[in-house]
Amino acid sequence: MATKEEMSPPELIHEDRKTNSIENDGREVEGIKEMDQLEMADTRLEEKMLVRKFDVHLIPVVMLLYLLSFLDRVNIGNARLYEMESDLGLHGNQFQIAVSILFVTYILSELPSNLVLKRLRPSRWIAFITTAWGIIATLTGITQNLAGLVVCRLFLGAVEGGLFPGMAIYLTFFYTKRELALRIGYLFVSAALAGACGGLLAFAIGHMQGIAGQNGWRWIMIIEGLPTFLLGIATWWLLPDDPSTAYFLSADERNLAAARLKRQTGYTKSAAEFHWKDVKAGLKDWKVWLFSFAQFGSDTMLYGFSTFLPTIIRGINPSATAALVQVLTIPCYALGAITYLLVARFSDRQQKRGLYSVLFALISIVGYAMLISDSGAGVHYAGCFLVAMGLYIIVGLPLAWLPTNCPRYGKRTTATGLQLTIGNCSGIMASFLYPSTEGPRYVRGHAVTMAMVAFSCLCFIFMTIYLEHVNARRLRGEEDYKIEGMTDEQVAELGDDSPRFIYTV
């Protein structure tokens, strides 16, 4: 008996087989797609677990390091309320000189510290500078005159200056650009906690006034410096140098951590190494310099507000006790920290830095306008909250914005070091913005700070528009002529100069 195939015309046989083949291929393709989706889901889950491990093992240490760093740097503002000036015989602007002198060595040490970070190993270098500044911060409590205080502040700045730029670069060894803003944000939460805790600690330690015949400011310096010394020693073992040396990761997790970073455009094996040509590229890039000058404007607010908030609040309410002034600073810092965490999460998810930087710079400007206005104490105190809302955002987001646009390590570390070096120069100026002779309203200090924030806002607007324009050109292929005849590897080595690299805006 003839089969169906034998009885059918050749064309029908061909079509029938083709149909069966298509059906089979379709099932195979669907099966492959389902397998790919399952593999992608598994990979995403593994990445989430990996990032969670980083958060659990790294972030608490990093936050505590910066909390103590910021606390040891700005607690001089709280110490001022507990007889510091009279004990050391300070008069005129000598207190401001003591505050500002720290930034001379602080800014000089930032870029060099970043350049040696990887060579000396992050865990070792960070442990060393932390232990050193813990000793110096503690010894500040036994100084007897202006000269002793100035020497302590100079040495404190020299060893402490490498911490924040080092932390900003260190986090890029573990996190991708879509995770960085929130993690750098944790550093600023630490700064906010330092401001709030500094007030609480100063209030508590201030009750030691007269113990062993010493005024409260000495106990503030000594007691707040000792934990830093202990943490510095512990950091030697707590912080890994990179994912490949992380004691809390398995071999597979270390491979996944490396693969995550390599996925990012411009992140090659060579790009992850230090090259002097990348340092030169960072120094020649006008975008790096513009970000750095914008950071100067933002940091003017950071240092002026953080150091002198107790002074500002005392000016708003001259009859307030030292204890009440410390308590009134806490809600401002808390609002600033919470606002930054929320905004950083949205910024990471949407990969938008400029929009939020501009928006919250405007909010801070409104806050300073309220402080300048001839209004009541309630309006002035409300202005402090608006300033705090924008404070950490316009300081912190650009510190995640610039490094993610520098995929090559040498350029990234140079750019961040320069950004913080120039930014922290504002600490010298900010120290003289709130002299006691201009209280209680401190109009000049508020006005200068507001102008500097406005300058930063304009820089962020310009960079957002410019980078969006460059991205549009690259997506249209208008810069592809730059890579004609080049291999994919050669193109990747170009870093952010590659037409395939899309800037975060």
Buried (B, 14 or more C-beta within 10 A) or exposed (E): EEEEEEEBEEEEBEEEEEEEEEEEEEEEEEEEEEEEEEEEEEEEEBBEEBBEBBBEBBBEBBBBBBBBBBBBBBBBBBBBBBBBBEBBEBEEBBBBBBBBBBBBBBBBBBBEBBBBBBEEBBBBBBBBBBBBBBBBBBBBBEBEEBEBBBBBBBBBBBBBBBBBBBBBBBBBBBBBBBBBBBBBBBBBBBBBBBBBBBBBBBBBBBEBBEEEEBBBBBBBBBBBBBBBBEBBEBBBEBBBBBBEEBEEBEEEBBEBBBEBBEEBBBBBEEBBEBBEEBBEBBBEBEBBBBBBBBBBBBBBBBBBBBBBBBBBBBBBBEEBEBBEBBBBBBBBBBBBBBBBBEBBEEBBEEBBBBBBBBBBBBBBBBBBBBBBBEEEBEEBBBBBBBBBBBBBBBBBBBBBBBBBBBBBBBBBBBBBBBBBBBBBBBBBBBBBBBBBEEBBBBEEBBBBBBEBBBBBBEBBBEBBEBBEEBBEEBEEEEBEEEBEEEEEEEBBBBBBBBBBBBBBB
